Amino acid sequence: MRSVKIAVFASGRGSNYEAIYEAIQAKRLDATVVAVVCDKPEAQVIQTAMAHGIKVLSIVPNTYTNKKAYEQAILTFLHEQQVEFIVLAGYMRLIGETLLQAFPRRIVNIHPSLLPYFKGKDAIGQAIVANAKVTGVTVHYVDEGMDTGEIIAQEGLMLNPTWNRETIERYVHRIEHQLYPETLQKIFRKLGKIG
Ligand code: GAR
C-alpha cells in the first residue's frame, strides 16, 4: 500500500508521536511522518522528532497577529513537506478554519476520554473529579468544535478506585499507543481505496 505523508502536531511529551513512529518502523502503519508541528518550544517531542531526522516546525502562536496568520504559516510549511494528512497527538490548541479548509476530513485527534464525556483540557482530571467508574480513549475527526468531530474509534478503561492519577495516565497511554496507530492504519487503507 502507498505510504501516506503525515504531519504530527504535538505540544508535550510526544509519547503518541513515538508510538506512531514506531508503528511505521515496524510496518504496522503505512505512513511516513514528513513533519512535526509543535507550538511549545520547550516540548520534549521536538528533541525526539529531531533525533529521528524529522522536519520540525517549532512555532509560537503569540508571535502572530491572529490565528489565521499563525495557521497560514503552518500551512505553508505543510505544503512544502507535501503533507496529506494531519494527526493531532496531544496538540493542545483548537484547529481553525485555515487548516480545516485545507485538509477536509484529513485531520484526526486522540482524546483521553470516552467522548462526548470529559471534553477539553485535562480529561483525566475531569474523570477523577467526577468519580467516574469508567473512562477511556477516543479517536475522532477534527471539526471546528472542541472534541466534537465524528468518532472513529473508542476504547474504554474501567477505573479501579485505588488507582491514583499517575496509574490512570499510564493505562490511558497504553491504550492510546495501540489504538492510534491501529486506527490510523484503518483510515489510510480506506483512503487508499478511495484514491
Ligand atoms: C494524550 O493523552 C492525548 O490523548 C492528550 O494529550 C496527551 C498527550 O500525550 N490529548 C488531549 O488531551 C487533547 N485534548 P503525549 O504528548 O505523550 O502523546
Boltz pocket constraint, residues with backbone or C-beta under 6 A from the ligand:
constraints:
  - pocket:
      binder: B
      contacts: [[A, 10], [A, 11], [A, 12], [A, 13], [A, 14], [A, 15], [A, 16], [A, 17], [A, 89], [A, 90], [A, 91], [A, 92], [A, 110], [A, 111], [A, 112], [A, 120], [A, 121], [A, 122], [A, 123], [A, 172], [A, 173], [A, 176]]
      max_distance: 6.0
